[in-house]
């Protein structure tokens, strides 16, 4: 070991020893939640580097030992005692207004950071601290449906995670059969759109004319954050069967990249906009590596469509369903309708029409209610085509009556479409979609 190596090791050992001595002198009282909260207060208030690392590690370790019920109590107490002190902020703001100096500005800035923000920011000093914060938010998201008051805690966490997982910190990696087995195992585990049955199934998805890309964060080592599977095809694919079937013989001459599966791997990173940057990075990567690829499209699921349509049929007089289609659409109540060629043919046109109305016209707060549609419109894609029997699996039939959608990413139009959607709420639609809407 060279001099620098020995110095670094001695420094780390010294910091660890100082931290351990600090913790030994710290006597905690109360139950596990109360002791953890005391440590959190210490972590926020202490300025020593060594004691800070030791405290952060202890907070992380103790949180991991809590039961689900104790975790809920912990979040409740954080929300109660570590939010913004509005009265104090008002006082400091008045002080700055009367005397606007660098000192009073810094004081105001410090008060605009809640104790929660300081706590979470310091917890990442612990080994695996970033992973703990992601896991902690996963726990928190599980409580929010029954405890809406905890949304305030989540908002602090979400803002921090957006900054910590800034695209500038992320690393795009190509996943292939030579990738470490530990990562490949996680690709199998995290695939939720089109499940991977086994290693042979995975190998077929990493074969010639198949691509897979994933984002990684340096603090999470070999944990993929989000990954996308791509099929290189001749033309824009209409069905998932033609892509994920192990025996599918993909064309050797290809001109299109089909993004057919996008998976968020970390539940604690929900609503952190990683996918927006992933698609743009992969398009850039493929355009450089494969100049023969001229079109970029998704083959996307339509989650929520089946539930929406059934709800619209129940209420009667739907503004989204043509009156002369309603009787035919009742055929979906027959669970085996898709196995009957007559019923299938009768339902094709009204189901596609209903789907177009669902994706384009059914909105909440000015945005499409379908989450996948919002994602792709927000990224500058065009709703290109609705595909009949695009997914004939049980999942595809149950969730969207077998329909799938192509969203087209035209590099020349992405920015214009993105701006039109954000600024005016305009949706980029193809001629075929306009035709369906007008029929």
N, C-alpha and C positions, 0 to 999 in steps of 0.2 A: 504494500500500500504506500503511495507517495505521500509527501508532506501535506498536500491539500486534502487528500482523502482522510488522513489521520486527524487533521484539524476539524474537518466536517463531522467525523464520527465523534470526536471528543465534545464538539459543540452540541450535537444531538443528545449525547449521553448526559451532558451537564444540564440541558434544558429539561430532560426527562426527570433527572434527580430532583431538580428544583421544584418541578410540578408535583412530584410524588410527595415531597416534604410538605408542600402547601396543603395538599389534600389530607394528609395524616393529621395536620393540626386543625382541620376543619371538622367540627362536630355537628352532625345533622340530627334533627329531631323530627318526630312525627311519622306518618305513614309514607309509603313509597312516592306518592304524588307530591306530598308536601316537601319531602326531601329533594325531589327533582326540581320543584319550583324554587327552593332556596338556592340550589346550584345554578339555576337559570339567572336568578338575581345577581349572584356573584359573577357569573360570566359576563353579564352586561356591564357591571360596575368596575370590575378589576381591569387594570391597565397593563399589568405585567405580562410579558410575552410567554414566559414559561408557564406561569400559573394559568394563563388563558388557554394554552393548548391542553394542559391537564384537565382543566374544568370542562372544556369542550368535549374531550374524550369521555369524561365521566358522565356528562349529560347524555351523550350519544349512547353509551353503554346502558345507563339506567332507563332511558326511554325504551330501548329494545327489550327490556325485561317486564315492561308494564303489560297488564292484561288489557283486553279491548275496553272493558269498562273503565279501567284507570286511565287509558289514553283519552277517552271521552272527557273524563273529569279534568285531565291535564289541559286539553284544548279549551274547555269552558273557563278554567281559571286564567289561562293566557288571554282569552278574549275579554275577560272581566277586568284584569289588572294591568295589561300591557298594551292597551290601545293608545290612541292619541289623547293627550291631556289638552283639551281645547281651551280651557281657561288659561293654562300656562302659555300656550301658543299665542293667545290673544294678548297677553301681557307683554311677551317678548316682541310681538309684532308692533305694538304701540311704542315700545322702547326703540325699535329700529326706525319707525316712522319719525320719531322726535329727534333721533340722532343716527342718521344713515351712514355708519362707518363700516369698515371691513370687520371690525370686532363684533358689532351688533348684528351684522349680516350673517357671520359665522354662527353666532348664538342662535339666531332664528333658524338657520339651516339645520343645526343640530336638533332643535326641538321639533322640526318637521319630520324627523325620523322617529317613528314610534319605537317603543321598547321591543316590540315584536320584530321589527326590521333589524334592530341591532342584535337581538338574540339569534335569529336565523343566520345572519351574516357571520356571526362569530362561531356558530356551531360547525361551520365547514372547516374550521381550523383542525378539527379532530381527524385522525386517519379514517377514511371512508365517510367523512362528514357529508360530502355531496350526495353520496348514495343514500345516507340516512335521511337527508332532507327530502329526496325524491320519494323514499318509502313513507316518510312521515306524511307527505302530502297525499299519498295514496290512501292512507288511513283516514285522513281528514275528509277527503272527498266521499268516503264511504259513510261518514256521519252526517254530512250536510243535508241529504234529503229529509232526514228526520229532525235536524237541528239547524235551521236556516240561519240562526244568529252567527254560526261559525263561518259564514261566507266572508265576514270581515277579516278573519284570520287567513282564509284562503287567498283573498285579494292581495294581501301582503306577500304571501309565498309566491303567488303566480307572477307578480311583478319582478320579484327577485330572480325567479327561475328564467324568465324571459331574458334578463340581462346576463345571467350566468351561462345560458345556453344560446348566446348570440352566435349566429352563423360563422362569425370570425373565429370562434373557438372550436368549431366542429371540424371533424376530419371525414371526408368522403372516401370510402374504401370499396373496391370492387370485391364481391364475394364470389369465389369459384371453388371448384372441388379441392383445390390445394390450400384453401383457407383452414386455419386451425379448427380441429374437431370441436373444441369447446364453443366456438362461435357458430359453427354449422348446427350444433345441437340446439342452440338458442333460436336460430332461424326456423327450425322445425317447430320448436315450442311456441314461438311468438306468432307464427302464421295463423291468422284468424279469419281471413277472407276466403281463402281456398286451402283448406287444411292439407298438410303434407303427411301422407300415410306412413312413410318409412324412408330409410336411407336411399333406396332405389328411386323412390319418387323424387326425393331431393336432387339426386344426381341427374335425373331427367330434366329438372328445371335449371340445371347449371350446365347443360350440354351446349353443343353448337347452336348458334342462333337464339340462345337464351342468355340473359344478363341479370345480375342482381347487384344492387348497390345499397350501402348502408352508411348512416351517419354515426360517428363515435365521438365521445367527449373524453379528453385526456384524463379527467378525474374519475371516470367510470371504467377505465381500462378496456376489457374486452366485452363490455356490455353494449350491444347495438341499441341505439335510441329509436331509430325508425329505419325501415328498409323498403325498397321497391323492387318488384320483379318485373322484368321486361322480356317480351318476346319479339324477335325480329321476324317480320312477315312480309309477304307480298300483298300490299293493300291493307285496308283497315279491317281487322277481324270483327266478325259479328257474334261469335259465341265463345264462351270460356272452354267448352268441350274441345274445340279445335286447338286449344293452347295447352291445357294441363293434362290431356290424355297422354299417358306414357307412350302410346304407340303412334301419336301424331307425328307425321313426317313434315316438319317445317321446310318451307322452300329454301333452297340454297341462295337463290337470287332474291334479295330482300330490299325493300325501299321504305319500310315503315317500322317504327318502334312502338309497340303496344305496352303501355303501363297497365298491367292487369291485376296487380295486388300491391297495395300500400298498407303497411302495418306499423302502428305505433307500439313499441315494445315496452315502454315504461308507463304504467297507468298513472304514476305520479306526475307525468309531464303532459297530462291532458290539457288541451287548450293552450299549449305552448306551440307557437306556429312553426314547427320544424318542417312539416311537409311542404310548405310553400317554397322553401329554399331548396329542399331536396330535389323536387322535380326540375327546377330551373338548372341546378347543378348537373343533374344527369343528362338533360337535354344538351347542355354545353359540352359535357364529356363525350357523349355519343356523336355529336356533330363533328368534334375534332377527330375522334377515333375512327368513325365510319361515315365518310362524306357521301356514301351512296344512300344513306338514310335521308329521305326528303320529308317524311310525314311523322308527326309525333301525336299519338292518340292514346286515350285510356280505353279500357273495357271495364266499366264501373258498375258496381251493384247499385240498387235503388232502395236502401233501407227505409222502412217506414211507409212505402207505397201501399202495401197490402192492408196495413192497419188503417191508413188514411181512407182508402177506397171503401172499405167496409163501414167505416164511420159515416162517410158521405151517403152511402146507400141507406143507412139506418135513419138518418135525419129526414130524408125525403126533400124534394125541391132543392137539390144542391145547385149552387151557382156554377159549379165546375163540371157537372155531368149533363150532357144533352139529354133532354127528356126522352127522346126516342131510343136512347142507349140503355136507360136504367133497367128496363125489363130484361134485356139480354145480359146485362152485367150481373143480374141475380144468379146466373149460372155458376158463378164462382163459389156459391155456397155448397155446391156439390164438390166434396173433397177430391174426387177423382176426375174432375172435368177435363184435365189436361191429357188423360189417357183415352178420351173419346174424341176421335178425329172430327166428328160433326160439331161438337161443342167447342172444340179448339178453334175450328175455322170461324165459327160464329162470333167467338170472343176476340179474335185477333184485332180487328179494326177498333172496336169500342175500348178495349184495354189499352191499346197504344194511344188513342185519343185521350183517355183519362190520364194516362201517365204524362203526356205532354202538358196537359193542364196542371197536373200536380207539380211538375218540375218548374214550370214557367209562371203560372198564374197564382198558385196557392202560396201566400207569403205571410210573414210575421215581421213587423217593424220594417217593412219595405224590402225584406230579403226572402229568398226562397226558403220554405220551411224544411226542405230536404238538406241535411247536413253535407252530403257529398256534393250536391249541386252548389251550395254556398262556397265550399272549399275550391272547387274548380273554376267557378265564375270569378271568385276573388283572386285567383291566380292568373286570370287572363285567358282562360280556355273558352272555346265555343261549344255549345251543345250541338253536336253534329248529327247524331242518329240514335233512334230507339230501336233496339234489336229484339225481334220476336223469338222466343225460346232461346235466348242467349245463355241462360243458365237453367238446365233441366234437372239439376240436383234437387233433393228434397228441400234444402235450404233456399235455393233460388225460387222454387215454386211457392214455398210458404211465405217468403218475405216480399217477393215482387212479381208473383205469377209468371216467373221464368224470364221476365224482361231484363235487359241490361242496356247500358247507355255508353256511347262513344262521346268523350269530350276531346275536341281537337285542339292541340297546342301548335299554333302557327307562329314560329319565332318572329315573323314580321308583324304580327298582330297582337302578340301577348301584352305588350305595354299599353297599347291603345285600348284593348278590351278591359284590362285591369283598371285603367283610369276611368273609363266610362262607367264601369260597375261601381267603383268607390265614390265617384263624384256625383253621378246621376242615377245610379241604380239600374243602369241599362244592362240587359243580358245579351250576350253575343249568341245569335241563333243562326243555324244553317237554313238554306232554302227548304230542305225537307221538313224541318221542324215548323217553319212558318206555314208550310202546306198542310201539315196535320192540324195545327191550331185553327186554320181557316176553313177546314172541311166541315 
